[in-house]
Amino acid sequence: MIIHHIIQLIFLLAGITALLASLLDWEWFFTTENTRYLVKRFKRKGARWIYGIIGVLFIAAAIYFYLQVKKM
C-alpha cells in the first residue's frame, strides 16, 4: 500500500511544479532541455498554458488515485 502513496505523492509534486511554473513563468523551468521543444513549437505563452493544463491533470490524477486507494 505504501507504493500507492509514493506514486500519488510523485503525481502531486509534479502537478504542483508544472502548475506553479506556468503561473509564475519560471525562467529556469522553461529554459531546460526538456521544455525547449514546446517553447519552440508553441512559444512561451503556449507552453505555459500546456504545462498549466498538465499540472492540473496531474493534481487531479493524484486526488483520484488517493480516493481509489482510500476505498480499498
C-alpha positions in Angstrom: 0.0 0.0 0.0 2.9 2.4 0.6 3.9 2.3 -3.1 0.5 3.7 -3.9 1.1 6.7 -1.6 4.5 7.3 -3.1 3.1 7.3 -6.7 0.3 9.7 -5.5 3.0 12.0 -4.0 5.0 12.0 -7.2 1.9 12.9 -9.3 1.0 15.6 -6.8 4.5 17.2 -6.7 4.9 17.0 -10.5 1.5 18.7 -10.9 2.2 21.4 -8.4 5.6 22.1 -10.0 4.2 22.3 -13.5 1.2 24.5 -12.4 3.4 26.9 -10.4 5.9 27.0 -13.3 3.2 28.0 -15.7 1.6 30.6 -13.3 4.9 32.2 -12.2 6.7 31.9 -15.5 9.8 30.3 -14.0 12.7 31.0 -16.2 14.7 28.0 -15.1 11.8 25.7 -15.9 11.1 27.0 -19.4 14.8 27.0 -20.4 15.5 23.4 -19.6 16.2 21.0 -22.3 13.0 19.0 -21.8 10.8 22.1 -22.3 12.6 23.6 -25.2 10.6 21.7 -27.8 7.2 23.0 -26.5 8.6 26.6 -26.1 10.0 26.5 -29.6 6.8 25.0 -31.1 4.1 26.9 -29.2 6.1 29.9 -28.0 6.5 30.7 -24.3 2.8 31.6 -23.7 1.5 28.4 -25.3 4.0 26.3 -23.4 2.9 27.9 -20.2 -0.8 27.0 -21.0 0.2 23.4 -21.8 2.2 23.0 -18.6 -0.6 24.6 -16.6 -3.1 22.0 -18.0 -0.7 19.2 -17.4 -0.2 20.4 -13.8 -4.0 20.4 -13.2 -4.4 17.0 -14.7 -1.5 15.5 -12.6 -3.1 17.0 -9.4 -6.5 15.6 -10.4 -4.9 12.2 -11.0 -3.2 12.3 -7.6 -6.5 13.1 -5.9 -8.3 10.4 -8.0 -5.7 7.8 -7.0 -5.9 8.8 -3.4 -9.7 8.3 -3.4 -9.4 5.0 -5.1 -6.8 3.7 -2.6 -8.9 5.0 0.3 -11.8 2.8 -0.8 -9.7 -0.4 -0.5 
